[in-house]
Amino acid sequence: MSGRTKFTWKQRLEAVEMCLSGDYSYTEVAKKFNTVDSTLRRWISAYKNNGVDGLKESHIWRKYPLELKLAAVNDYLSRKFSLLECCEKYNISSDSVLHSWISKYNGGKELKTTNGGSTRMKAGRKTTSEERLEIALYAIEHGKNYSATAKKYNVSYQ
């Protein structure tokens, strides 16, 4: 379990199975796991879409085409589906992802296809001040391409 979440995927699975069994109400399960009903609904949605993998913490950014984003936003805004239903229909990883698209759309900001596929940064190694200067100069000389610089020198930009 990482610092991002307070539940392991096994705990999430146990909660989902309790809800889906019909033996417990969402409120009972939420109390047992010290969480809220809406969290359980998100877990169930993730489980229905992606099985057990949907309950595991993802370290990869998903790629969503612009057409999918617009379709999901339009379905939600036309009140055809709830936030979670749209996420299930379009296999969106989280309702917060869809919510951010809706906010951008309503705010007049452009929705774009996400690049996706990138992994979270790993911790870099310790460097000396001379190395940091060399690394910074390299990054500047190469058009501030920080990901290539980080890879070349085995460091992170955090």
FENJO-V506276 format. One record per pair of residues at least 12 apart in sequence whose C-alpha atoms are under 10 Angstrom apart, sorted by the first residue. I is the first residue (numbers start at 1). GAP is how many residues later the second one is. If there is no record, write none. Layout:
i:I gap:GAP
i:I gap:GAP
This chain:
i:1 gap:55
i:1 gap:56
i:2 gap:55
i:4 gap:53
i:5 gap:52
i:7 gap:26
i:7 gap:28
i:7 gap:48
i:7 gap:49
i:7 gap:50
i:8 gap:47
i:8 gap:48
i:8 gap:49
i:9 gap:34
i:9 gap:43
i:9 gap:44
i:9 gap:45
i:9 gap:46
i:9 gap:47
i:9 gap:48
i:10 gap:42
i:10 gap:45
i:10 gap:46
i:11 gap:22
i:11 gap:44
i:12 gap:21
i:12 gap:27
i:12 gap:28
i:12 gap:31
i:12 gap:32
i:12 gap:35
i:12 gap:40
i:12 gap:42
i:12 gap:43
i:12 gap:44
i:13 gap:30
i:13 gap:31
i:13 gap:34
i:13 gap:38
i:13 gap:39
i:13 gap:41
i:13 gap:42
i:13 gap:43
i:14 gap:15
i:14 gap:19
i:15 gap:14
i:15 gap:15
i:15 gap:17
i:15 gap:18
i:15 gap:25
i:15 gap:28
i:15 gap:29
i:16 gap:13
i:16 gap:24
i:16 gap:25
i:16 gap:26
i:16 gap:27
i:16 gap:28
i:16 gap:29
i:16 gap:30
i:16 gap:31
i:16 gap:32
i:16 gap:39
i:17 gap:12
i:17 gap:27
i:17 gap:30
i:19 gap:21
i:19 gap:22
i:19 gap:25
i:20 gap:24
i:25 gap:12
i:26 gap:12
i:26 gap:13
i:26 gap:14
i:26 gap:15
i:27 gap:13
i:38 gap:46
i:41 gap:43
i:42 gap:12
i:42 gap:13
i:42 gap:42
i:42 gap:45
i:42 gap:46
i:42 gap:51
i:42 gap:52
i:42 gap:53
i:43 gap:12
i:43 gap:13
i:43 gap:51
i:44 gap:40
i:44 gap:44
i:45 gap:39
i:45 gap:40
i:45 gap:42
i:45 gap:43
i:45 gap:44
i:45 gap:46
i:45 gap:47
i:45 gap:48
i:45 gap:49
i:45 gap:50
i:46 gap:38
i:46 gap:41
i:46 gap:42
i:46 gap:45
i:46 gap:46
i:46 gap:47
i:46 gap:48
i:46 gap:49
i:47 gap:41
i:48 gap:40
i:48 gap:43
i:49 gap:38
i:49 gap:39
i:49 gap:40
i:49 gap:41
i:49 gap:42
i:49 gap:43
i:49 gap:44
i:50 gap:38
i:50 gap:41
i:50 gap:43
i:54 gap:39
i:54 gap:40
i:58 gap:35
i:58 gap:61
i:58 gap:62
i:59 gap:58
i:59 gap:59
i:59 gap:60
i:59 gap:61
i:59 gap:62
i:60 gap:56
i:60 gap:57
i:60 gap:58
i:60 gap:59
i:60 gap:60
i:61 gap:32
i:61 gap:53
i:61 gap:54
i:61 gap:55
i:61 gap:56
i:61 gap:57
i:61 gap:58
i:61 gap:59
i:62 gap:30
i:62 gap:31
i:62 gap:52
i:62 gap:53
i:62 gap:54
i:62 gap:55
i:62 gap:56
i:62 gap:57
i:63 gap:29
i:63 gap:50
i:63 gap:51
i:63 gap:52
i:63 gap:53
i:63 gap:54
i:63 gap:55
i:64 gap:26
i:64 gap:27
i:64 gap:28
i:64 gap:48
i:64 gap:49
i:64 gap:50
i:64 gap:51
i:64 gap:52
i:65 gap:46
i:65 gap:47
i:65 gap:48
i:65 gap:49
i:65 gap:50
i:65 gap:51
i:66 gap:44
i:66 gap:45
i:66 gap:46
i:66 gap:47
i:66 gap:48
i:67 gap:44
i:67 gap:45
i:67 gap:46
i:68 gap:22
i:68 gap:23
i:68 gap:24
i:68 gap:45
i:69 gap:21
i:69 gap:23
i:69 gap:28
i:69 gap:29
i:69 gap:32
i:69 gap:33
i:69 gap:36
i:69 gap:42
i:69 gap:43
i:69 gap:44
i:69 gap:45
i:70 gap:31
i:70 gap:32
i:70 gap:35
i:70 gap:41
i:70 gap:42
i:71 gap:15
i:71 gap:19
i:72 gap:13
i:72 gap:14
i:72 gap:15
i:72 gap:17
i:72 gap:18
i:72 gap:19
i:72 gap:20
i:72 gap:26
i:72 gap:29
i:72 gap:30
i:73 gap:13
i:73 gap:25
i:73 gap:26
i:73 gap:27
i:73 gap:28
i:73 gap:29
i:73 gap:30
i:73 gap:32
i:73 gap:33
i:74 gap:12
i:74 gap:28
i:74 gap:31
i:75 gap:14
i:76 gap:22
i:76 gap:23
i:76 gap:26
i:77 gap:25
i:77 gap:29
i:82 gap:13
i:83 gap:12
i:83 gap:13
i:83 gap:15
i:83 gap:16
i:84 gap:12
i:84 gap:14
i:86 gap:12
i:121 gap:26
i:121 gap:29
i:121 gap:34
i:121 gap:35
i:121 gap:36
i:121 gap:37
i:122 gap:32
i:122 gap:33
i:122 gap:34
i:122 gap:35
i:122 gap:36
i:123 gap:31
i:123 gap:32
i:123 gap:33
i:123 gap:34
i:123 gap:35
i:124 gap:26
i:124 gap:27
i:124 gap:29
i:124 gap:30
i:124 gap:31
i:124 gap:32
i:124 gap:33
i:124 gap:34
i:125 gap:28
i:125 gap:29
i:125 gap:30
i:125 gap:31
i:126 gap:28
i:126 gap:29
i:126 gap:30
i:127 gap:26
i:127 gap:27
i:127 gap:28
i:131 gap:22
i:132 gap:21
i:132 gap:23
i:134 gap:19
i:135 gap:14
i:135 gap:15
i:135 gap:17
i:135 gap:18
i:135 gap:20
i:136 gap:13
i:137 gap:12
i:138 gap:14
i:138 gap:15
